Amino acid sequence: MQNGIDLYTRNTTGVEFSRACGGNTHPDGESCVTLARIGANAWALGDSKRPGMEPLRFTTAELDAAGIDPARFGLSA
């Protein structure tokens, strides 16, 4: 929760996700992670191989703690 707001109540419909790929490949293609800003200090993180799955939600501090830099996706924190 971010300041008492459940990040999973934020709608991701129509949000543009940016992609970062790690260079590793599998038989079904390269694995990539997608990231989108869904509000001030709020992010949605998805898997390009599972676009139908609900993305995980994080605050900027949580992304930072996990070592995920929005700049890697061409986004600014």
C-alpha positions as a Markdown table, in Angstrom:
| # | Residue | x | y | z |
|---|---|---|---|---|
| 1 | Met | 0.0 | 0.0 | 0.0 |
| 2 | Gln | 1.2 | 3.5 | -0.8 |
| 3 | Asn | 0.0 | 6.1 | 1.7 |
| 4 | Gly | -3.1 | 4.0 | 2.4 |
| 5 | Ile | -3.8 | 3.5 | -1.3 |
| 6 | Asp | -4.0 | 0.0 | -2.7 |
| 7 | Leu | -1.8 | 0.0 | -5.9 |
| 8 | Tyr | -4.0 | -2.8 | -7.3 |
| 9 | Thr | -7.0 | -0.5 | -7.5 |
| 10 | Arg | -5.2 | 1.6 | -10.2 |
| 11 | Asn | -6.3 | 0.8 | -13.7 |
| 12 | Thr | -3.7 | -0.3 | -16.2 |
| 13 | Thr | -6.0 | -0.3 | -19.2 |
| 14 | Gly | -4.5 | 1.9 | -21.9 |
| 15 | Val | -1.3 | 2.4 | -20.0 |
| 16 | Glu | 1.8 | 2.2 | -22.3 |
| 17 | Phe | 4.4 | -0.3 | -21.0 |
| 18 | Ser | 8.0 | 0.0 | -21.9 |
| 19 | Arg | 10.1 | -3.2 | -22.4 |
| 20 | Ala | 13.6 | -4.1 | -21.2 |
| 21 | Cys | 15.1 | -7.4 | -22.3 |
| 22 | Gly | 17.9 | -9.2 | -20.5 |
| 23 | Gly | 19.6 | -10.9 | -23.5 |
| 24 | Asn | 18.7 | -14.4 | -22.3 |
| 25 | Thr | 16.8 | -16.5 | -24.7 |
| 26 | His | 14.5 | -19.5 | -24.4 |
| 27 | Pro | 13.1 | -21.8 | -27.0 |
| 28 | Asp | 10.1 | -19.6 | -27.3 |
| 29 | Gly | 12.0 | -16.3 | -27.6 |
| 30 | Glu | 13.8 | -13.7 | -25.5 |
| 31 | Ser | 12.5 | -13.0 | -22.0 |
| 32 | Cys | 11.6 | -9.3 | -21.3 |
| 33 | Val | 10.1 | -7.3 | -18.5 |
| 34 | Thr | 7.6 | -4.5 | -19.0 |
| 35 | Leu | 7.2 | -1.4 | -16.8 |
| 36 | Ala | 4.7 | 1.4 | -16.8 |
| 37 | Arg | 4.0 | 4.4 | -14.5 |
| 38 | Ile | 0.5 | 4.1 | -13.2 |
| 39 | Gly | 0.5 | 7.2 | -11.0 |
| 40 | Ala | 2.8 | 9.4 | -8.8 |
| 41 | Asn | 5.3 | 7.0 | -7.2 |
| 42 | Ala | 3.4 | 4.0 | -8.6 |
| 43 | Trp | 4.5 | 1.4 | -11.2 |
| 44 | Ala | 3.2 | -1.7 | -12.9 |
| 45 | Leu | 5.7 | -4.5 | -13.7 |
| 46 | Gly | 4.8 | -7.2 | -16.2 |
| 47 | Asp | 6.2 | -10.1 | -18.2 |
| 48 | Ser | 6.2 | -9.8 | -22.0 |
| 49 | Lys | 5.7 | -13.5 | -22.4 |
| 50 | Arg | 2.5 | -13.4 | -20.3 |
| 51 | Pro | 0.8 | -10.2 | -21.5 |
| 52 | Gly | -2.6 | -11.4 | -20.3 |
| 53 | Met | -1.4 | -11.7 | -16.7 |
| 54 | Glu | -2.1 | -8.9 | -14.2 |
| 55 | Pro | 1.1 | -6.9 | -13.7 |
| 56 | Leu | 2.6 | -6.6 | -10.2 |
| 57 | Arg | 2.5 | -3.2 | -8.6 |
| 58 | Phe | 5.3 | -1.3 | -6.8 |
| 59 | Thr | 6.1 | 2.0 | -5.4 |
| 60 | Thr | 9.3 | 3.8 | -6.6 |
| 61 | Ala | 11.0 | 2.9 | -3.3 |
| 62 | Glu | 10.1 | -0.8 | -3.8 |
| 63 | Leu | 11.5 | -0.8 | -7.3 |
| 64 | Asp | 14.7 | 0.8 | -6.0 |
| 65 | Ala | 15.0 | -1.8 | -3.3 |
| 66 | Ala | 14.6 | -4.5 | -5.9 |
| 67 | Gly | 17.3 | -2.9 | -8.1 |
| 68 | Ile | 14.9 | -2.0 | -10.9 |
| 69 | Asp | 15.8 | 1.3 | -12.5 |
| 70 | Pro | 13.0 | 2.9 | -14.6 |
| 71 | Ala | 15.7 | 4.5 | -16.7 |
| 72 | Arg | 16.5 | 1.0 | -18.0 |
| 73 | Phe | 13.1 | 1.1 | -19.6 |
| 74 | Gly | 13.5 | 4.7 | -20.9 |
| 75 | Leu | 11.4 | 6.0 | -18.1 |
| 76 | Ser | 12.2 | 8.6 | -15.4 |
| 77 | Ala | 11.6 | 8.0 | -11.8 |
